[in-house]
Amino acid sequence: SSGINAEYGKAWFDLLQLNYLCPLSLLAFTLSGEYNTVKLFAGWSDLWFCVQFVLINVLGFVLMYSAILCTAVCGPLTYNVSGVLKSTAITYAGMGFGGDYVFSWLNFIGITVSALGGVVYSAVTFSSLEQDHKPDKHKEQDVHIA
């Protein structure tokens, strides 16, 4: 049967686990006293904080949705390589906008080599896995007619 389970694989089981773990997490959150701590947080009265809080939650959902969509449409290789590139872009952005990074060529070259190594490693690993699962076109296949 080629239902949603076969199409999305692990992501489907992760979502199923989430449906069971979310209520348990909320119960533990309430019983541990964390709910009262969050409820008494002074930032809830600040409109800018509330806007950012909602935006972060929406962007988290978009990130998870795009990860599942990228894996389903493009495959795990593209998802893995795009993740490495995303991390690299965040690192470079942090160098420029963080304010606490002291530029040195040695550090910059090291980060660049590390990022390129991650992309090459991901590409080689997943392309070799894909080749292992492809059927050999020249291999004889037995056909049984019943």
N, C-alpha and C positions, 0 to 999 in steps of 0.2 A: 504494500500500500504506500502510495506516495503522498502522504498528508503533510501537514505542517511540521510534524515531528521529523520526518525524513529530510525535509527541505532545510530546516534551520538547525538541526542537530543539537549541539551543546547549548546554544542560546535558549532553546525551548526548555531544556531541563533547568537552566539557571533561572528562568522566569517562573517555572513551577516551584523551585525551591524558595524563591522570593515570596511567593504567595503564602508559604507556610512560615517562613522566618520573620516576615514583617510583623504579623500579629504577636509573635513571641518576643520580638525585639521591643515592640511598644509596651508589652506587659512588663518586661524587665526594666524599661525606661521609667515606667510609672512607679513600680515597686521599689526601685533603688533610690528614689527621691530626686532624680535628675529632672523630672517634669517640673517640680517646684522651683528648682534653680533656673530653668529656662523661662518659666512663667514670670519670675521676679527680675529677670534681666532688664536693666535700665534702657537698653537700646531699642526696645520695642516701641517706645514713644517717639523715636526719631524716624521721620518719614524717609530720609535718604537711606538709612540702614535697612528699613523694610523693603524699599524698592530694590536695593542690591540683593537682599536675601531672596526675594521672589525671583529676580533675574538669575541668580546662581542656580536655583532649583530648576528653572526652565532650561537653562543651558546644560545642566547635567542630564536632563531628559533628552535633549537634542543630541548630546554627545553619545549617549547609549544607543539611541535610535540610529544615528549615522554609523556607529560601529557595527551594528547588526546588519544594516542595509549594505554597507561596504563589503562585509564578509559574504553576504548572500549574493550580491551582484558581481563583485570583482574577484572574490576569493581571498583566502587567508594570506597569500603572499602580498597582495596589494595593501591589505589592512596592516600587516606587520611593517612593511616598508614605510607606509604613510605614518605609522606611529613613531618610528625612528626619526623621520623627517620632522614631524610635529615637535618632538622633544628637542631636536636640534634647533628648530626655529625659536622655541621658547628660551633655550639657552642663549642664543644670540641676542634675542630681544632683551633678556635680562642683563646682558653685558651693556647694552646701550641705554636702557631706561632705569636700571636699578640704582645707579649712583654710587654703589659701593665696590664696583669692579675696577681694579687697576689694570689697565691694558698692558699686556706684554706679548710679544710675538710668539714666544715659546708656548705660553698658555693657549693662545688663539690657534696656533697650528696643532697643538695637542688635541684640543676639542674638535677641530675639523677632521683630523685623522680618525679620532674615535667615532665621530658621526658617520664618516664614510665607511669605516670598518663595520659598523652596525648595519648599514644598508647592504653592503656586499655580503655579509654573513647571512642576513635574512634572505636575500635573493638566492644565494647558493643553497642554503638549507632547504628552502621550500621548493625550489626548482628541482632539486634532486629527489625530494619526496614525491612531487608530481610525476616525475619520470618513472619512479618505481611503481606507481599505480596505473600507468597507461598500459593498455594491452599492446603486445608486440604485433605489428602488422604482418610480419613474415612468419610468425609461429603458426604451426598447423593447429587447426581446431577440429575436434571430433564433433560431428553432428549426428545426433540420434533422433530418428523419426519413429514415433510410437504409433 
